[in-house]
Amino acid sequence: MFQQWRRRRAVKRIEPGDGSALRRFRWWQLLGRSMFHLDRPVPVEGPVRYTVDVRQWKTDENGTVMVHLYRDGLQHAVARAPALFPVEGGTIEVAASSFGLKRCHVVADDGTEHQLTPDPRSAEGRRARFEERRPVLSRVVGAVSIVALLVGVALLLQEIAVPILRIPPIAERIGTVEPLFRLPLWLTISLALAAALASTERALRLRYHWLLDAAGN
């Protein structure tokens, strides 16, 4: 019931596109633009290409990321993330995080889903190509990202737990609580940067976990 309500609400947020042409992806947009494609067979018309274009630095007045949907190179619809766009045979679903996209999938009418194809010039496309050409090294990079985020989660939980455990009524019951980790400032900053990079790397693969990637945020 809740999911159906969310879907109806997301569909209502869709605005018609202005018909403008899709601009080519440029190399300097690697860190702030995501582009994915979906080819769909359409009776009579023939094959149709949908393109999802998201520019993280372009937001509305509330700071919400805008998702642009193009149909055969022309702007077809616009919506705020998370966005749902009905297309032939299913729905394109797009969700954003602080480091990129965490979802860009098409869900067919029968419930099956698959990720859209990243543009080869985008950062997501380059990361996918790296995974295809160097699968072992790609898995190593992914594992390092998870370790960096786990460290970030541990430090975050400590920062939350210690002040709570030092509240007088609690401290009287369990005694004085000291942090398990006392890190120098330079190491704390380095670990924070590592967590941010790890979340960025995972966003390029459209991986997102509500706890792990929250540490990067």
ZIUR-V770951 format. One record per pair of residues at least 4 apart in sequence whose C-alpha atoms are under 8 Angstrom apart, sorted by the first residue. I is the first residue (numbers start at 1). GAP is how many residues later the second one is. Records with the same first field share a line. If there is no record, write none. Layout:
I: GAP ; GAP
//
This chain:
1: 4
2: 4
3: 4
4: 4
5: 4
6: 4
7: 4 ; 77
8: 4
9: 4
10: 4 ; 72 ; 73 ; 74
11: 72 ; 73 ; 74
13: 66 ; 67 ; 70
14: 63 ; 64 ; 65 ; 66 ; 69 ; 70 ; 71
15: 62 ; 63 ; 64
16: 60 ; 61 ; 62
17: 51 ; 52 ; 58 ; 59 ; 60 ; 61
18: 57 ; 58 ; 59
19: 55 ; 56 ; 57
20: 54 ; 55
21: 52 ; 53 ; 54
22: 48 ; 51 ; 52 ; 53
25: 4 ; 96 ; 97
26: 4 ; 95
27: 94 ; 95
29: 4 ; 93
30: 4 ; 92 ; 93
31: 92
32: 23 ; 24 ; 25 ; 68
33: 20 ; 21 ; 22 ; 23 ; 89
34: 18 ; 19 ; 20 ; 21 ; 66 ; 67 ; 84 ; 88 ; 89 ; 90
35: 16 ; 17 ; 18 ; 19 ; 83 ; 84 ; 87
36: 15 ; 16 ; 17 ; 68 ; 80 ; 81 ; 82 ; 83
37: 12 ; 13 ; 14 ; 15 ; 79 ; 80 ; 81 ; 82
38: 11 ; 12 ; 13 ; 78 ; 79
39: 8 ; 9 ; 10 ; 11
40: 7 ; 8 ; 9 ; 10 ; 48
41: 5 ; 6 ; 7
42: 4 ; 5 ; 6 ; 46
48: 23 ; 24
49: 22 ; 23 ; 24
50: 19 ; 20 ; 21 ; 22 ; 23
51: 18 ; 19 ; 20 ; 21 ; 22
52: 15 ; 16 ; 17 ; 18
53: 14 ; 15 ; 16 ; 17
54: 11 ; 12 ; 13 ; 14
55: 10 ; 11 ; 12
56: 9 ; 10 ; 44
57: 8
58: 7 ; 8
59: 4 ; 5 ; 6 ; 7
60: 4 ; 5 ; 6
64: 16 ; 17
65: 15 ; 16 ; 31
66: 12 ; 13 ; 14 ; 15
67: 11 ; 12 ; 13 ; 14 ; 16 ; 27
68: 7 ; 8 ; 9 ; 10 ; 11
69: 6 ; 7 ; 8 ; 9 ; 16
70: 4 ; 5 ; 6 ; 7
71: 4 ; 5
77: 8
79: 4 ; 5
81: 13 ; 14 ; 15
82: 11 ; 12 ; 13 ; 14
83: 9 ; 10 ; 11 ; 12
84: 7 ; 8 ; 9 ; 10
85: 6 ; 7 ; 8
86: 4 ; 5 ; 6
87: 4 ; 5
89: 19 ; 20
90: 16 ; 17 ; 18 ; 19
91: 15 ; 16 ; 17 ; 18
92: 12 ; 13 ; 14 ; 15
93: 10 ; 11 ; 12 ; 13 ; 14
94: 7 ; 8 ; 9 ; 10 ; 11
95: 6 ; 7 ; 8 ; 9
96: 4 ; 5 ; 6 ; 7
97: 4 ; 5 ; 106
98: 119
99: 100 ; 101 ; 104 ; 118
100: 100 ; 103 ; 104
101: 102 ; 103 ; 105
102: 101 ; 104 ; 105 ; 106
103: 12 ; 103 ; 104
104: 11 ; 12 ; 102
105: 8 ; 9 ; 10 ; 11
106: 7 ; 8 ; 9 ; 10
107: 4 ; 5 ; 6 ; 7
108: 4 ; 5
117: 8
118: 4 ; 6 ; 7 ; 10
119: 5 ; 6
120: 4 ; 5 ; 6 ; 9
121: 4 ; 5
122: 4
123: 4 ; 81
124: 4 ; 80 ; 81
125: 4
126: 4
127: 4 ; 77 ; 78
128: 4 ; 77
129: 4
130: 4 ; 5 ; 8
131: 4 ; 6 ; 7 ; 8
134: 4
135: 4
136: 4
137: 4
138: 4
139: 4
140: 4
141: 4
142: 4 ; 59 ; 60
143: 4
144: 4 ; 54
145: 4 ; 50 ; 52 ; 53 ; 54 ; 56 ; 57
146: 4 ; 52 ; 66
147: 4
148: 4 ; 43 ; 46 ; 47 ; 50
149: 4 ; 45 ; 46 ; 49 ; 50 ; 63 ; 64 ; 66 ; 67
150: 4 ; 62
151: 4 ; 40
152: 4 ; 39 ; 40 ; 43 ; 63 ; 64
153: 4 ; 58 ; 59 ; 62
154: 4
155: 4 ; 26
156: 4 ; 59
157: 4
158: 4 ; 21 ; 22
159: 4
160: 4
161: 4
162: 4 ; 15 ; 16 ; 17
163: 4
164: 6
165: 5 ; 6 ; 12
166: 4 ; 5 ; 10 ; 11
167: 4
168: 4
169: 4
170: 4 ; 5
171: 4 ; 5 ; 6
183: 4 ; 5
184: 4
185: 4
186: 4
187: 4
188: 4
189: 4
190: 4
191: 4
192: 4 ; 24
193: 4
194: 4
195: 4 ; 20 ; 21
196: 4 ; 20 ; 21
197: 4 ; 19
198: 4 ; 18
199: 4 ; 14 ; 17 ; 18
200: 4
201: 4
202: 4 ; 5 ; 6
203: 4 ; 5
208: 4 ; 5
209: 4 ; 5
210: 4
211: 4
212: 4
213: 4
//
